[in-house]
């Protein structure tokens, strides 16, 4: 009869969180939530301004009329989002300042790439919707976070503007889903 020997327990050493090296902060790093809030406003301000420049290219390359209309409507809303952010800066007693948003730059580059890598028509339209929804989801996450920060910081005027924009971003995402679902994706097959 064969006897089994108990398996040797694997021992793994894990570093204690106390011994893990921390990434050093930049010289002008945010020290308080208000600093992070203001820095994040600069980031989304850049993102919205970049989007104002990118949306006309998306609209020009779309072929579906509902998609073109949705992009055109959102372009107008995006211009309003820029103004609302400027109002937030004003409410904070700060000059509106943009700081390059690497995340939005990546999403816009991906959208440009989709346009370049697809033939005009329903496949490109489906790609434009996919790229646009990625942008919307990023904006929804950002505005939701900023609204939460504004609430805690008791920045009521900013909170009002941020929630209004958040609501519009969610509606745009829903509209894009509706456009995609109304046979556009099926036609792209």
N, C-alpha and C positions, 0 to 999 in steps of 0.2 A: 504494500500500500504506500502511495506517494503522499508525503506530507508537504503541505505548502508552508513556506516561510512567509511571514508577514512582509508586505511590501515596505520598503524603506521609505520613511516619510521624507518628502522633499523639503529641504530647508531653503528658504529664500530670505535674504536679508533685505529689508526695506529701510530706506532712509527715513528717519523721523522728520516731520515737517519742520522741526526746530533746526535741523542741520541742512535743509535745502537752501541753496543760495538764492537770494532774491535778485530779480532783475533791477539794476539801478535805474532810477527815474531820471528823466531828462531834466535839464536845468530849470525850465519853466513849468514843471509838472504840476498838475492840479493837486492841491492839498486839501481842498474842501469840496463838498458837493456842488456848491455854487460855481466853483472854478470848472468842474467837470461839465456842468450844465452849460455854461457860457462857451466852453470849448466845443461841445457837441452842437450847439447852435451854429457856430462858425462852420462846422463840418456840413451840416444839412443845408445851410445857406449856400455853400459852394455847390452842393449836389443839386439843389433846385435850379440854380442859375445855369449849371451845365445841362440840365434836363431841358430847359427852355431852348437851348441851342440844338439839342439832339432830336427833339420831337418832330420838328419839320422834316428832317431826313427820313424818319420812320414813316411819317404820313405820306411823303412823296413816293416811298417805295412800297406802300401798301396798295393792294388792288381792290379789296373788299370795301364797299362804300360804308358799311356800318363800322368797320375798323377805322377807316379814315376819319369818320365823324367822331368816333370815340377819342382818337388821338387829338384831333383839333379841339374838342371840348376840354380835354385834359391840359392842353397847352395853355388855354386861357386860365384854367384853375391853377396851373403851376406858376404862372405870372402872379396870380393873387397870393400864392403860398410865399413867394419871394417877398412881396409887400408885407405880409403878416409877420414874417421873420424880421423884417426891418422894424416893424412896430414892436416886436419883442425886445430887440436890442435897445430901441428908444426907451421902452418901459424900464429897462435895466440901467438906463443912463449910460449906455455904451454906443459907440459908433458901430454900425453894421460892418462886419468884417467876415470875409470868406477864408476858409482854410481848406486846402485841397482834401477832398474825400476820396481816399484810395478805393474804398468799397464801391462807390458810385462810378468812379473811373473804370474799374474792372467790369462792372455791369454794362456800362455804355460801350466799352470796347467789345464785349461779347455780343451785344446787339448789332454793332457795326459788322462784326465778323459773320453773324448769321445772314445779314443782308448780302454780304459779298459771296457767301458760300451757297446761296440758293437762287434758283431761277425765279423771275417775277411770276407771281400767281399765288395760288392757295397755299403751297408749301412755304413760300416766303412769308405769307400772311400769318400762318401758324407759328412760324419762327419769331416773327415780330411780336405776336401776342405772348409767346413764352418769355421773350426778353423783357417785354413791358411788365409782365406780372412779377418777374424777379425784382425789377425796380420797385414796383408797388409794394411788394412784401418787405423789402428793405426799408422803404419809407414808413410803412405801417409800424414796423418794429421800432424805428427811430422815433417817430412822433409819439408812440405809446410810452416809450422810455422817457422822453423829454417831458411829456405831460405828467408822468409820475414824479419826476424831479421837481417840476414847477409847483406841483401840489404840496410837496413836502417843504419846499422853500417859500411857500406862500406867495408865489409870483402869480397872482390872480389874472392879470391881464395877459401874460404869456400863456397861462393855462387855457384861457378862453380861446386864444388864437390856435394853440397847438391842438386842442380837441376838435376845433372846427376843421382844421386841415386833416387830422386823422380820419374824421368821418368821411371827408371827400376822397381820401386815398382808398379807403375801404370800398366806397361806392364804385370807384374806377376799377378796382380789382374785380368786383362782382360783374361789372359791365363787360370787361374783357373776357371773363369766363362765359358769359352769356353769348357774346359774339363768337367765341370759339365753339361753343356747344350747338349753335344754330347752323349745323351742317358744314361749317368751315373746316373743321378738323376732318370730317368724313370726306369732303371734297379733296382734301390734300393727299388722300391715300393714293 
